[in-house]
């Protein structure tokens, strides 16, 4: 295991599969002790990290439920003695159908907003007091390159990720005096398991997205790891309130 994040205590939400699981594995490989958490069972990712010599716990939590989130943070602090890193990855995306905004129900809008926006708020609200006790910390929020494109047919999702960018900027100013940085990564379309299984993301849709990039290939979860590790580490200690687009050069932000 590496030493880049040696001894740091981290939470990765939405870590049961896909990009979140990739983040959790990478943080553990860099020396962090990781709480992998999701509404789904994360024990397989935890066991994988432990088998590789890392340190991890698995906690089932709903980021839209403040009681659940507080319990998640409490279990992390109990296991690791504090909290240094929070990656707000949990979101509803891969299962969404692409459709005109007039066909998006109010219930679906509210569900996306609850997880994608309020979930970030709830996790930050629970994590920041523990980071203050540790003398600082790193919060990495996950937005989307769709925010900068104004991508159509996913209005609730794009609006939610735009809110995450705004939340990142405002929160960075609130917690800067506590030596807590708050930054954001904005991935392009990543071919995770849930995206690959969704018929809305047809081969033509994926090909058109790839063609818009300067680097003309599909993105995999591993493409996000480098920027996230940078934002979790002391290498980004004087950087806060920023959003890094990682989409192969479709958006040049």
C-alpha positions as CSV (number, residue, x, y, z in Angstrom):
1,X,0.0,0.0,0.0
2,X,1.2,3.5,-0.8
3,X,1.9,6.4,1.5
4,X,0.3,9.4,-0.4
5,X,-2.7,9.3,2.0
6,X,-1.1,7.3,4.7
7,X,-3.2,7.1,7.8
8,X,-5.9,9.4,6.6
9,X,-9.5,8.4,7.4
10,X,-11.8,8.6,4.4
11,X,-15.5,8.1,3.5
12,X,-16.5,7.3,-0.1
13,X,-20.3,7.4,-0.7
14,X,-21.9,5.4,-3.5
15,X,-19.0,2.9,-3.2
16,X,-20.8,-0.4,-3.9
17,X,-19.8,-0.4,-7.6
18,X,-18.5,1.6,-10.5
19,X,-16.7,4.9,-10.0
20,X,-17.3,4.9,-6.2
21,X,-15.7,1.5,-5.8
22,X,-12.7,2.6,-8.0
23,X,-12.3,5.7,-5.7
24,X,-12.4,3.5,-2.6
25,X,-9.8,1.0,-3.9
26,X,-7.5,3.9,-5.0
27,X,-7.7,5.6,-1.6
28,X,-6.9,2.4,0.2
29,X,-4.0,1.7,-2.2
30,X,-2.7,5.2,-1.3
31,X,-2.7,4.4,2.4
32,X,-6.0,5.7,3.5
33,X,-8.4,3.9,5.9
34,X,-11.7,3.8,4.0
35,X,-15.3,3.6,4.9
36,X,-17.1,2.3,1.9
37,X,-20.7,3.2,2.0
38,X,-23.9,2.9,-0.1
39,X,-27.5,2.1,0.1
40,X,-26.4,-1.3,-1.3
41,X,-24.1,-3.8,0.4
42,X,-20.5,-2.7,0.2
43,X,-19.0,-5.7,1.9
44,X,-17.5,-7.1,-1.3
45,X,-15.5,-3.9,-1.9
46,X,-14.4,-3.8,1.8
47,X,-13.3,-7.5,1.6
48,X,-11.4,-6.8,-1.6
49,X,-9.5,-3.9,0.1
50,X,-8.7,-6.0,3.2
51,X,-7.5,-8.8,1.0
52,X,-5.0,-6.4,-0.6
53,X,-3.6,-5.4,2.7
54,X,-5.7,-2.2,3.1
55,X,-7.9,-1.0,5.9
56,X,-11.7,-0.6,5.3
57,X,-15.1,-0.8,6.9
58,X,-18.4,-1.2,5.1
59,X,-21.4,0.9,6.2
60,X,-24.9,0.8,4.7
61,X,-26.2,4.4,4.5
62,X,-28.7,6.5,2.7
63,X,-27.1,9.9,2.0
64,X,-30.6,11.6,1.9
65,X,-31.3,10.5,5.4
66,X,-29.6,12.7,8.0
67,X,-29.9,10.1,10.8
68,X,-28.3,7.5,8.5
69,X,-25.5,9.9,7.5
70,X,-24.7,10.8,11.1
71,X,-24.4,7.1,11.9
72,X,-22.1,6.6,8.9
73,X,-19.8,9.3,10.1
74,X,-20.0,8.1,13.7
75,X,-19.0,4.5,12.7
76,X,-16.1,5.9,10.7
77,X,-14.8,8.0,13.6
78,X,-15.2,5.0,15.9
79,X,-13.2,2.7,13.6
80,X,-10.5,5.1,12.5
81,X,-10.3,7.8,15.3
82,X,-11.3,10.7,13.1
83,X,-12.2,11.9,9.6
84,X,-9.9,13.5,7.1
85,X,-11.4,12.9,3.6
86,X,-15.0,12.8,2.2
87,X,-15.8,11.9,-1.3
88,X,-19.4,12.7,-2.1
89,X,-19.9,10.3,-5.0
90,X,-23.4,8.9,-4.3
91,X,-25.9,10.0,-7.0
92,X,-28.7,8.8,-9.1
93,X,-27.6,8.7,-12.8
94,X,-27.0,5.3,-14.4
95,X,-30.6,4.2,-14.0
96,X,-32.2,7.4,-15.3
97,X,-34.0,7.4,-18.6
98,X,-33.1,10.0,-21.2
99,X,-36.4,11.9,-21.9
100,X,-37.7,15.4,-22.5
101,X,-38.1,17.5,-19.4
102,X,-41.9,17.5,-19.8
103,X,-41.9,13.8,-19.3
104,X,-39.9,13.9,-16.0
105,X,-42.3,13.4,-13.1
106,X,-42.2,15.7,-10.0
107,X,-41.5,12.6,-7.9
108,X,-38.4,11.6,-10.0
109,X,-37.2,15.2,-9.9
110,X,-37.5,15.2,-6.1
111,X,-35.7,11.9,-5.8
112,X,-32.8,13.0,-7.9
113,X,-32.5,16.3,-5.9
114,X,-32.7,14.5,-2.6
115,X,-29.8,12.2,-3.4
116,X,-27.6,14.3,-5.7
117,X,-27.9,17.6,-3.9
118,X,-29.2,17.2,-0.4
119,X,-27.2,14.1,0.0
120,X,-24.0,16.1,-0.5
121,X,-25.3,18.7,2.0
122,X,-26.1,16.0,4.6
123,X,-22.7,14.4,4.3
124,X,-20.8,17.6,4.5
125,X,-22.9,18.7,7.5
126,X,-22.0,15.6,9.4
127,X,-18.4,15.4,8.3
128,X,-17.2,18.9,8.8
129,X,-17.4,18.9,12.6
130,X,-15.2,15.8,12.7
131,X,-12.7,17.3,10.2
132,X,-12.5,20.4,12.5
133,X,-11.5,18.2,15.4
134,X,-8.7,16.7,13.1
135,X,-7.4,20.2,12.2
136,X,-8.6,20.1,8.6
137,X,-9.7,17.9,5.8
138,X,-10.5,17.4,2.2
139,X,-14.0,17.3,0.7
140,X,-14.3,16.2,-2.9
141,X,-17.8,16.6,-4.5
142,X,-18.7,14.9,-7.8
143,X,-20.6,17.0,-10.3
144,X,-20.7,16.3,-14.1
145,X,-19.4,17.8,-17.3
146,X,-23.0,18.0,-18.4
147,X,-23.3,21.2,-16.3
148,X,-20.9,23.0,-18.7
149,X,-22.5,21.6,-21.8
150,X,-26.2,22.3,-20.9
151,X,-26.8,18.7,-21.9
152,X,-30.5,18.1,-22.8
153,X,-32.9,15.3,-21.9
154,X,-31.6,14.9,-18.3
155,X,-32.8,18.2,-16.9
156,X,-33.2,17.0,-13.3
157,X,-29.7,15.4,-13.3
158,X,-27.9,18.3,-14.9
159,X,-29.7,20.8,-12.6
160,X,-28.7,18.7,-9.6
161,X,-25.0,18.6,-10.6
162,X,-25.1,22.4,-11.3
163,X,-26.2,22.8,-7.7
164,X,-23.2,20.6,-6.5
165,X,-20.8,23.0,-8.3
166,X,-22.5,26.0,-6.5
167,X,-22.5,24.2,-3.2
168,X,-18.8,23.5,-3.6
169,X,-18.0,27.2,-4.1
170,X,-20.1,28.4,-1.2
171,X,-19.0,25.8,1.3
172,X,-15.3,26.3,0.4
173,X,-15.6,29.9,1.7
174,X,-17.4,28.7,4.9
175,X,-14.8,26.2,6.0
176,X,-11.6,27.6,4.6
177,X,-10.7,29.0,8.0
178,X,-10.8,25.4,9.4
179,X,-8.2,24.2,6.9
180,X,-10.8,22.2,5.0
181,X,-10.7,22.4,1.3
182,X,-13.8,21.7,-0.8
183,X,-13.3,20.9,-4.5
184,X,-15.2,19.2,-7.2
185,X,-14.6,16.8,-10.0
186,X,-16.9,16.9,-13.1
187,X,-16.6,13.6,-15.0
188,X,-17.8,13.2,-18.6
189,X,-19.8,10.1,-19.5
190,X,-18.1,7.2,-17.8
191,X,-19.0,3.6,-19.0
192,X,-19.7,2.2,-15.5
193,X,-21.7,-1.0,-15.1
194,X,-25.0,0.8,-14.5
195,X,-24.5,3.0,-17.6
196,X,-23.6,-0.1,-19.7
197,X,-26.8,-1.8,-18.5
198,X,-29.1,1.2,-19.3
199,X,-30.7,1.0,-22.7
200,X,-31.1,4.8,-22.8
201,X,-27.3,5.0,-23.3
202,X,-27.3,3.4,-26.8
203,X,-24.1,2.7,-28.8
204,X,-25.0,5.7,-31.0
205,X,-25.3,7.9,-27.9
206,X,-22.0,6.8,-26.5
207,X,-20.3,7.2,-29.9
208,X,-21.6,10.7,-30.3
209,X,-20.3,11.6,-26.8
210,X,-16.9,10.1,-27.5
211,X,-16.7,12.0,-30.9
212,X,-17.1,15.3,-29.1
213,X,-13.8,14.7,-27.1
214,X,-10.3,15.8,-28.0
215,X,-9.2,12.3,-26.7
216,X,-11.5,10.1,-28.7
217,X,-12.1,7.1,-26.5
218,X,-14.6,6.0,-23.9
219,X,-14.0,6.9,-20.3
220,X,-13.6,4.2,-17.6
221,X,-13.8,4.7,-13.8
222,X,-10.0,4.5,-13.6
223,X,-9.7,7.7,-15.5
224,X,-11.1,9.6,-12.6
225,X,-8.7,8.3,-10.0
226,X,-5.7,10.6,-10.6
227,X,-7.7,13.9,-10.2
228,X,-9.5,12.6,-7.1
229,X,-6.3,11.5,-5.4
230,X,-4.8,14.9,-6.1
231,X,-7.8,16.6,-4.5
232,X,-7.7,14.3,-1.5
233,X,-4.0,14.9,-0.9
234,X,-1.8,17.7,0.5
235,X,-0.7,18.4,-3.1
236,X,-3.9,20.4,-3.5
237,X,-3.7,22.1,-0.1
238,X,-3.9,25.7,-1.5
239,X,-6.7,24.9,-3.9
240,X,-10.4,25.2,-2.9
241,X,-13.8,26.0,-4.4
242,X,-12.6,24.6,-7.8
243,X,-14.2,22.2,-10.3
244,X,-12.0,20.0,-12.5
245,X,-13.6,18.7,-15.6
246,X,-12.3,15.2,-16.5
247,X,-14.0,14.2,-19.8
248,X,-11.3,13.8,-22.4
249,X,-11.6,17.4,-23.6
250,X,-15.2,17.5,-24.7
251,X,-15.7,20.5,-22.3
252,X,-12.7,22.9,-22.0
253,X,-13.5,24.7,-18.8
